[in-house]
Amino acid sequence: MGIGGAGVSALARILAARGDEVSGCDTKSSDTTAELEDAGIRVELGHDPEHVLFQDLLVYSGAVKSSPELDAARAMGVKVLSRAEMLAELIAERDSIAVGGSAGKTTVTYMIGHILTEAGFDPTVLVGDGSSSRAGRSQWLVAEVDESDGSLVLHHPKRAIVTNIELDHTDHFAYVAAVRDLFAAFVAGLPADGLAVLCADDERAGSLESPARRITYGFGEHADYRCGEGRPFTIHHEGRELGRVNLRQPGRHNVLNATGAAAMALELGVSFSVLAGALERFPGAHRRLEFIGVYQGAAVYDDYGHHPTKVRATLQAARELRHRRLIVVFQPHRYSRLAALMHDFSRAFTGADKVLVLDVYSAGEDNPTGVQASDLADQLPNGIYVGDFQGARQALEGLVGPDDLLLLMGAGDIRKLGDELAQRV
Protein backbone atom coordinates (compact mmCIF):
# COMPACT_ATOMS: atom_id res chain seq x y z
CA MET A 1 0.00 0.00 0.00
CA GLY A 2 1.31 3.41 -0.99
CA ILE A 3 3.33 1.68 -3.68
CA GLY A 4 4.02 4.98 -5.46
CA GLY A 5 6.14 6.21 -2.56
CA ALA A 6 9.93 6.10 -2.76
CA GLY A 7 10.40 3.60 0.06
CA VAL A 8 7.58 1.19 -0.75
CA SER A 9 8.26 1.25 -4.49
CA ALA A 10 11.89 0.27 -3.83
CA LEU A 11 10.74 -2.69 -1.73
CA ALA A 12 8.27 -3.70 -4.45
CA ARG A 13 11.02 -3.73 -7.08
CA ILE A 14 13.35 -5.81 -4.93
CA LEU A 15 10.71 -8.35 -3.90
CA ALA A 16 9.51 -8.73 -7.48
CA ALA A 17 13.07 -9.13 -8.76
CA ARG A 18 13.75 -11.96 -6.34
CA GLY A 19 10.71 -13.83 -7.68
CA ASP A 20 7.87 -12.85 -5.36
CA GLU A 21 4.46 -12.06 -6.84
CA VAL A 22 3.94 -8.37 -6.08
CA SER A 23 0.98 -6.07 -6.54
CA GLY A 24 0.10 -2.74 -4.97
CA CYS A 25 -2.20 0.22 -4.72
CA ASP A 26 -2.00 3.98 -4.31
CA THR A 27 -4.38 6.88 -4.31
CA LYS A 28 -3.10 8.28 -7.61
CA SER A 29 -1.00 7.31 -10.59
CA SER A 30 2.51 8.69 -11.06
CA ASP A 31 5.69 8.11 -13.03
CA THR A 32 6.70 5.64 -10.33
CA THR A 33 3.52 3.58 -10.59
CA ALA A 34 3.86 3.56 -14.38
CA GLU A 35 7.45 2.28 -14.09
CA LEU A 36 6.32 -0.43 -11.67
CA GLU A 37 3.62 -1.56 -14.09
CA ASP A 38 6.20 -1.64 -16.89
CA ALA A 39 8.22 -3.95 -14.63
CA GLY A 40 5.26 -6.35 -14.40
CA ILE A 41 3.87 -5.22 -11.04
CA ARG A 42 0.09 -4.80 -10.99
CA VAL A 43 -0.98 -1.45 -9.52
CA GLU A 44 -4.54 -0.54 -8.54
CA LEU A 45 -5.75 2.98 -7.85
CA GLY A 46 -7.74 3.71 -4.70
CA HIS A 47 -8.48 1.59 -1.62
CA ASP A 48 -10.46 -1.62 -1.64
CA PRO A 49 -10.45 -4.47 0.93
CA GLU A 50 -10.50 -6.92 -1.98
CA HIS A 51 -6.90 -5.93 -2.72
CA VAL A 52 -5.77 -8.29 0.05
CA LEU A 53 -7.68 -11.35 -1.16
CA PHE A 54 -5.35 -14.31 -1.74
CA GLN A 55 -2.35 -12.35 -0.41
CA ASP A 56 -0.02 -13.64 2.32
CA LEU A 57 1.69 -10.34 3.15
CA LEU A 58 0.60 -6.69 3.22
CA VAL A 59 3.31 -4.01 3.35
CA TYR A 60 2.09 -0.47 3.90
CA SER A 61 3.65 2.98 3.74
CA GLY A 62 4.23 4.82 7.01
CA ALA A 63 2.05 7.59 5.58
CA VAL A 64 -0.95 5.23 5.74
CA LYS A 65 -2.55 5.39 9.18
CA SER A 66 -5.74 3.43 8.45
CA SER A 67 -7.42 1.88 5.43
CA PRO A 68 -9.94 -0.79 4.42
CA GLU A 69 -7.05 -3.01 3.30
CA LEU A 70 -5.37 -2.91 6.71
CA ASP A 71 -8.63 -3.76 8.48
CA ALA A 72 -9.39 -6.59 6.06
CA ALA A 73 -5.86 -8.04 6.21
CA ARG A 74 -5.85 -8.16 10.00
CA ALA A 75 -9.33 -9.69 10.10
CA MET A 76 -8.25 -12.38 7.61
CA GLY A 77 -5.00 -13.17 9.42
CA VAL A 78 -2.77 -11.83 6.64
CA LYS A 79 0.68 -10.83 7.85
CA VAL A 80 0.89 -7.01 8.03
CA LEU A 81 4.17 -5.08 8.10
CA SER A 82 4.99 -1.41 7.81
CA ARG A 83 7.56 -0.41 5.21
CA ALA A 84 10.16 -0.04 7.97
CA GLU A 85 9.35 -3.47 9.41
CA MET A 86 9.67 -5.10 5.99
CA LEU A 87 12.99 -3.36 5.41
CA ALA A 88 14.17 -4.48 8.86
CA GLU A 89 13.48 -8.11 7.91
CA LEU A 90 15.53 -7.76 4.73
CA ILE A 91 18.39 -6.09 6.61
CA ALA A 92 18.40 -8.78 9.30
CA GLU A 93 18.65 -11.66 6.83
CA ARG A 94 21.46 -10.19 4.67
CA ASP A 95 25.08 -9.07 5.00
CA SER A 96 23.87 -5.53 5.35
CA ILE A 97 25.02 -1.92 5.30
CA ALA A 98 22.53 0.67 6.55
CA VAL A 99 22.93 4.35 5.71
CA GLY A 100 21.25 6.93 7.94
CA GLY A 101 21.45 10.62 8.71
CA SER A 102 19.42 13.80 8.52
CA ALA A 103 20.93 14.65 5.11
CA GLY A 104 22.93 12.88 2.44
CA LYS A 105 21.76 9.33 3.11
CA THR A 106 20.12 8.84 -0.29
CA THR A 107 23.22 9.86 -2.22
CA VAL A 108 25.59 7.91 0.05
CA THR A 109 23.43 4.78 -0.22
CA TYR A 110 23.45 4.99 -4.00
CA MET A 111 27.20 5.71 -4.06
CA ILE A 112 28.04 2.67 -1.92
CA GLY A 113 25.72 0.47 -3.98
CA HIS A 114 27.28 1.77 -7.20
CA ILE A 115 30.83 1.14 -5.96
CA LEU A 116 30.04 -2.37 -4.72
CA THR A 117 28.24 -3.19 -7.96
CA GLU A 118 31.26 -2.17 -10.04
CA ALA A 119 33.51 -4.06 -7.62
CA GLY A 120 31.61 -7.29 -8.33
CA PHE A 121 29.74 -7.63 -5.01
CA ASP A 122 26.35 -7.74 -6.87
CA PRO A 123 24.50 -6.11 -3.94
CA THR A 124 20.82 -5.44 -3.49
CA VAL A 125 20.52 -1.67 -3.08
CA LEU A 126 17.51 0.13 -1.61
CA VAL A 127 17.73 3.86 -2.38
CA GLY A 128 15.09 6.31 -1.21
CA ASP A 129 14.93 8.35 -4.41
CA GLY A 130 12.29 6.18 -6.07
CA SER A 131 14.36 5.10 -9.07
CA SER A 132 17.90 3.96 -8.21
CA SER A 133 17.31 0.68 -6.35
CA ARG A 134 18.61 -2.61 -7.73
CA ALA A 135 18.14 -6.28 -6.93
CA GLY A 136 21.38 -8.20 -6.62
CA ARG A 137 21.89 -11.93 -6.34
CA SER A 138 24.42 -11.94 -3.52
CA GLN A 139 23.87 -11.70 0.23
CA TRP A 140 25.05 -8.08 0.26
CA LEU A 141 22.42 -5.44 0.98
CA VAL A 142 22.87 -1.66 1.08
CA ALA A 143 19.81 0.17 2.42
CA GLU A 144 18.84 3.73 3.22
CA VAL A 145 17.22 3.83 6.67
CA ASP A 146 14.88 6.53 7.89
CA GLU A 147 14.72 8.33 11.21
CA SER A 148 11.59 10.41 10.51
CA ASP A 149 9.12 8.35 12.58
CA GLY A 150 11.46 6.74 15.11
CA SER A 151 11.56 3.41 13.26
CA LEU A 152 15.34 3.61 12.82
CA VAL A 153 15.91 1.37 15.84
CA LEU A 154 14.02 -1.47 14.14
CA HIS A 155 17.06 -2.02 11.95
CA HIS A 156 19.96 -4.22 13.04
CA PRO A 157 22.57 -4.21 10.29
CA LYS A 158 26.14 -5.38 10.69
CA ARG A 159 27.52 -2.10 9.33
CA ALA A 160 26.17 1.44 9.29
CA ILE A 161 27.01 4.96 8.16
CA VAL A 162 25.66 8.08 9.88
CA THR A 163 26.11 11.21 7.77
CA ASN A 164 24.86 13.91 10.15
CA ILE A 165 22.25 14.61 12.84
CA GLU A 166 20.00 17.68 12.81
CA LEU A 167 16.53 18.69 13.90
CA ASP A 168 14.07 17.72 11.20
CA HIS A 169 10.71 15.96 11.03
CA THR A 170 9.43 18.32 13.66
CA ASP A 171 6.05 16.60 13.51
CA HIS A 172 7.77 13.76 15.40
CA PHE A 173 10.77 15.35 17.18
CA ALA A 174 10.51 18.41 19.42
CA TYR A 175 14.25 18.81 20.01
CA VAL A 176 17.48 17.82 18.27
CA ALA A 177 18.47 15.88 21.41
CA ALA A 178 15.68 13.42 20.66
CA VAL A 179 17.04 12.88 17.15
CA ARG A 180 20.54 12.30 18.51
CA ASP A 181 19.23 9.85 21.10
CA LEU A 182 17.58 7.85 18.33
CA PHE A 183 20.79 7.64 16.31
CA ALA A 184 22.75 6.82 19.46
CA ALA A 185 20.46 3.85 20.12
CA PHE A 186 20.77 2.75 16.48
CA VAL A 187 24.60 2.80 16.48
CA ALA A 188 24.73 1.23 19.95
CA GLY A 189 22.80 -1.71 18.50
CA LEU A 190 25.51 -2.62 16.00
CA PRO A 191 27.32 -5.91 16.77
CA ALA A 192 30.82 -5.97 18.25
CA ASP A 193 32.18 -7.43 15.01
CA GLY A 194 30.41 -4.77 12.96
CA LEU A 195 31.45 -1.36 11.65
CA ALA A 196 30.23 2.19 12.31
CA VAL A 197 31.33 4.81 9.76
CA LEU A 198 30.62 8.26 11.20
CA CYS A 199 31.01 11.76 9.79
CA ALA A 200 33.66 13.51 11.87
CA ASP A 201 32.61 16.94 10.56
CA ASP A 202 29.25 16.61 12.30
CA GLU A 203 29.74 16.83 16.07
CA ARG A 204 26.63 14.81 16.94
CA ALA A 205 27.34 12.01 14.45
CA GLY A 206 31.06 11.90 15.08
CA SER A 207 30.63 11.50 18.84
CA LEU A 208 28.33 8.46 18.69
CA GLU A 209 29.54 5.43 20.64
CA SER A 210 29.17 1.84 19.48
CA PRO A 211 30.37 -1.66 20.36
CA ALA A 212 31.29 -1.93 16.68
CA ARG A 213 34.59 -0.66 15.32
CA ARG A 214 34.34 3.11 14.71
CA ILE A 215 35.75 4.79 11.60
CA THR A 216 35.36 8.51 10.88
CA TYR A 217 35.46 10.53 7.67
CA GLY A 218 35.41 14.20 6.76
CA PHE A 219 37.42 17.31 5.91
CA GLY A 220 38.73 17.63 9.47
CA GLU A 221 42.34 16.68 10.10
CA HIS A 222 41.42 14.14 12.77
CA ALA A 223 39.14 12.07 10.49
CA ASP A 224 40.35 8.54 9.75
CA TYR A 225 39.50 9.06 6.09
CA ARG A 226 40.13 12.71 5.23
CA CYS A 227 39.01 14.41 2.01
CA GLY A 228 40.79 17.39 0.54
CA GLU A 229 39.45 20.61 -0.94
CA GLY A 230 39.28 21.24 -4.67
CA ARG A 231 38.47 19.07 -7.68
CA PRO A 232 39.52 16.34 -8.20
CA PHE A 233 39.76 15.81 -4.46
CA THR A 234 42.20 13.67 -2.50
CA ILE A 235 41.42 11.07 0.13
CA HIS A 236 43.95 10.46 2.90
CA HIS A 237 44.03 7.58 5.38
CA GLU A 238 46.25 7.59 8.45
CA GLY A 239 48.39 10.38 7.01
CA ARG A 240 48.84 8.74 3.60
CA GLU A 241 47.29 9.97 0.38
CA LEU A 242 45.34 7.11 -1.21
CA GLY A 243 44.63 8.93 -4.45
CA ARG A 244 42.28 11.38 -6.14
CA VAL A 245 38.60 11.16 -7.02
CA ASN A 246 37.13 13.04 -9.98
CA LEU A 247 33.46 13.33 -8.96
CA ARG A 248 30.98 14.77 -11.48
CA GLN A 249 28.48 16.02 -8.91
CA PRO A 250 29.18 19.59 -7.71
CA GLY A 251 29.14 20.73 -4.11
CA ARG A 252 31.29 20.33 -1.05
CA HIS A 253 28.61 18.13 0.52
CA ASN A 254 28.99 15.64 -2.33
CA VAL A 255 32.75 15.42 -1.72
CA LEU A 256 31.85 14.54 1.86
CA ASN A 257 29.23 12.02 0.71
CA ALA A 258 31.72 10.36 -1.63
CA THR A 259 34.34 10.14 1.12
CA GLY A 260 31.89 8.38 3.43
CA ALA A 261 31.00 5.91 0.69
CA ALA A 262 34.69 5.41 -0.09
CA ALA A 263 35.51 4.77 3.58
CA MET A 264 32.91 2.00 3.78
CA ALA A 265 34.06 0.44 0.50
CA LEU A 266 37.72 0.53 1.47
CA GLU A 267 36.91 -1.13 4.80
CA LEU A 268 35.21 -3.91 2.82
CA GLY A 269 38.35 -4.49 0.79
CA VAL A 270 37.52 -2.59 -2.40
CA SER A 271 40.66 -1.15 -4.00
CA PHE A 272 41.03 2.60 -4.29
CA SER A 273 41.33 2.45 -8.08
CA VAL A 274 38.03 0.57 -8.38
CA LEU A 275 36.11 2.93 -6.07
CA ALA A 276 37.63 6.03 -7.69
CA GLY A 277 36.56 4.79 -11.12
CA ALA A 278 33.08 3.98 -9.86
CA LEU A 279 32.65 7.42 -8.27
CA GLU A 280 33.84 9.10 -11.46
CA ARG A 281 31.05 7.25 -13.28
CA PHE A 282 28.45 7.82 -10.56
CA PRO A 283 25.33 9.16 -12.31
CA GLY A 284 23.81 11.00 -9.34
CA ALA A 285 20.63 10.26 -7.46
CA HIS A 286 17.18 11.16 -8.74
CA ARG A 287 16.00 14.64 -7.70
CA ARG A 288 19.41 15.60 -6.28
CA LEU A 289 20.38 18.65 -8.36
CA GLU A 290 19.13 16.74 -11.40
CA PHE A 291 19.18 18.41 -14.82
CA ILE A 292 15.77 17.99 -16.46
CA GLY A 293 15.79 20.31 -19.46
CA VAL A 294 15.76 23.89 -20.72
CA TYR A 295 13.20 26.68 -20.26
CA GLN A 296 13.48 30.00 -22.14
CA GLY A 297 17.19 29.38 -22.62
CA ALA A 298 17.79 28.53 -18.95
CA ALA A 299 18.99 25.17 -17.67
CA VAL A 300 16.36 23.64 -15.38
CA TYR A 301 17.39 21.55 -12.37
CA ASP A 302 15.21 19.72 -9.86
CA ASP A 303 16.13 18.99 -6.25
CA TYR A 304 14.46 17.29 -3.28
CA GLY A 305 15.94 19.70 -0.71
CA HIS A 306 13.39 20.79 1.89
CA HIS A 307 15.50 21.46 5.00
CA PRO A 308 17.60 24.64 5.47
CA THR A 309 20.89 22.74 5.53
CA LYS A 310 20.02 20.88 2.33
CA VAL A 311 18.87 24.09 0.66
CA ARG A 312 22.10 25.87 1.57
CA ALA A 313 24.31 23.00 0.36
CA THR A 314 22.41 22.62 -2.92
CA LEU A 315 22.57 26.33 -3.70
CA GLN A 316 26.31 26.28 -3.05
CA ALA A 317 26.64 23.33 -5.43
CA ALA A 318 24.48 25.05 -8.07
CA ARG A 319 26.80 28.05 -7.89
CA GLU A 320 29.57 25.81 -9.21
CA LEU A 321 27.59 25.27 -12.43
CA ARG A 322 27.77 27.69 -15.33
CA HIS A 323 25.00 30.30 -15.17
CA ARG A 324 24.17 33.99 -15.36
CA ARG A 325 21.67 34.14 -12.49
CA LEU A 326 20.45 31.47 -10.06
CA ILE A 327 16.65 31.57 -9.81
CA VAL A 328 15.01 29.26 -7.28
CA VAL A 329 11.39 28.12 -6.98
CA PHE A 330 10.89 26.67 -3.50
CA GLN A 331 7.94 24.65 -2.22
CA PRO A 332 8.03 24.39 1.61
CA HIS A 333 7.22 20.89 2.85
CA ARG A 334 4.96 20.57 5.92
CA TYR A 335 3.69 23.41 8.08
CA SER A 336 5.44 21.94 11.14
CA ARG A 337 8.87 22.09 9.47
CA LEU A 338 8.38 25.63 8.17
CA ALA A 339 7.16 26.90 11.55
CA ALA A 340 9.95 25.24 13.53
CA LEU A 341 12.78 26.18 11.15
CA MET A 342 11.58 29.53 9.79
CA HIS A 343 14.62 31.42 11.07
CA ASP A 344 17.00 28.93 9.45
CA PHE A 345 15.04 28.97 6.20
CA SER A 346 15.20 32.76 6.11
CA ARG A 347 19.01 32.55 5.99
CA ALA A 348 19.35 29.54 3.68
CA PHE A 349 18.69 31.22 0.33
CA THR A 350 21.45 33.85 0.29
CA GLY A 351 23.13 32.01 -2.60
CA ALA A 352 20.19 32.69 -4.96
CA ASP A 353 19.56 35.79 -7.04
CA LYS A 354 15.79 35.37 -6.81
CA VAL A 355 13.54 33.02 -4.82
CA LEU A 356 9.93 32.33 -5.77
CA VAL A 357 8.06 30.74 -2.86
CA LEU A 358 5.13 28.40 -3.52
CA ASP A 359 2.38 27.48 -1.08
CA VAL A 360 3.25 24.90 1.56
CA TYR A 361 2.89 21.27 0.53
CA SER A 362 1.09 20.08 3.65
CA ALA A 363 1.59 16.30 3.22
CA GLY A 364 -1.78 15.98 4.99
CA GLU A 365 -0.78 18.05 8.02
CA ASP A 366 -3.00 20.48 9.88
CA ASN A 367 -1.68 23.99 10.45
CA PRO A 368 -2.24 24.88 14.11
CA THR A 369 0.35 27.68 14.08
CA GLY A 370 -1.14 29.38 11.04
CA VAL A 371 2.25 29.69 9.35
CA GLN A 372 2.14 30.44 5.63
CA ALA A 373 4.62 30.34 2.76
CA SER A 374 4.20 34.09 2.35
CA ASP A 375 5.76 34.50 5.82
CA LEU A 376 8.99 33.00 4.48
CA ALA A 377 8.89 35.10 1.30
CA ASP A 378 8.54 38.24 3.42
CA GLN A 379 11.76 37.35 5.28
CA LEU A 380 13.82 36.81 2.13
CA PRO A 381 15.40 39.96 0.65
CA ASN A 382 15.43 38.18 -2.71
CA GLY A 383 12.08 36.46 -2.23
CA ILE A 384 8.59 36.77 -3.71
CA TYR A 385 5.48 34.77 -2.86
CA VAL A 386 3.85 33.29 -5.99
CA GLY A 387 1.29 30.89 -4.47
CA ASP A 388 0.42 28.06 -6.86
CA PHE A 389 2.07 26.67 -9.98
CA GLN A 390 0.17 29.08 -12.20
CA GLY A 391 1.54 32.02 -10.22
CA ALA A 392 5.04 30.60 -10.55
CA ARG A 393 4.68 30.13 -14.30
CA GLN A 394 3.50 33.70 -14.76
CA ALA A 395 6.39 35.08 -12.72
CA LEU A 396 8.98 32.93 -14.50
CA GLU A 397 7.82 33.89 -17.99
CA GLY A 398 8.93 37.47 -17.44
CA LEU A 399 11.95 36.65 -15.32
CA VAL A 400 13.95 33.75 -16.75
CA GLY A 401 16.33 34.28 -19.66
CA PRO A 402 19.16 32.59 -21.54
CA ASP A 403 22.05 31.24 -19.45
CA ASP A 404 20.11 31.49 -16.19
CA LEU A 405 19.92 28.44 -13.95
CA LEU A 406 16.39 27.65 -12.80
CA LEU A 407 16.32 25.42 -9.72
CA LEU A 408 13.10 23.91 -8.40
CA MET A 409 13.28 22.63 -4.83
CA GLY A 410 10.99 20.73 -2.50
CA ALA A 411 9.82 17.31 -1.33
CA GLY A 412 6.24 17.73 -2.50
CA ASP A 413 4.90 17.73 -6.06
CA ILE A 414 7.06 20.57 -7.44
CA ARG A 415 8.70 18.17 -9.93
CA LYS A 416 5.46 18.39 -11.94
CA LEU A 417 6.11 22.10 -12.49
CA GLY A 418 9.69 21.38 -13.50
CA ASP A 419 8.69 18.74 -16.02
CA GLU A 420 6.14 21.10 -17.54
CA LEU A 421 8.53 24.03 -17.78
CA ALA A 422 11.41 21.97 -19.13
CA GLN A 423 9.27 20.96 -22.12
CA ARG A 424 8.73 24.58 -23.08
CA VAL A 425 12.03 25.46 -24.72
Secondary structure, 3 states (H helix, E strand, C coil): CCCCCHHHHHHHHHHHHCCCCCEEEECCCCHHHHHHHHCCCEEEECCCHHHHCCCCEEEECCCCCCCHHHHHHHHHCCEEEEHHHHHHHHHHHCEEEEEECCCCHHHHHHHHHHHHHHCCCCCEEECCCCCCCECCCCCEEEEECCCCCCHHHHCCCCEEEECCCCCCCCCCCCCHHHHHHHHHHHHHCCCCCCEEEEECCCHHHHCCCCCCEEEEEECCCCCCEEECCCCCEEEEECCEEEEEECCCCCCHHHHHHHHHHHHHHHHCCCCHHHHHHHHHCCCCCCCCCEEEEEECCEEEEEECCCCHHHHHHHHHHHCCCCCCCEEEEECCECHHHHHHCHHHHHCCCCCCCEEEEECCECCCCCCCCCCCHHHHHHHCCCEEEEECHHHHHHHHHCCCCCCCEEEEECCCCHHHHHHHHHCCC
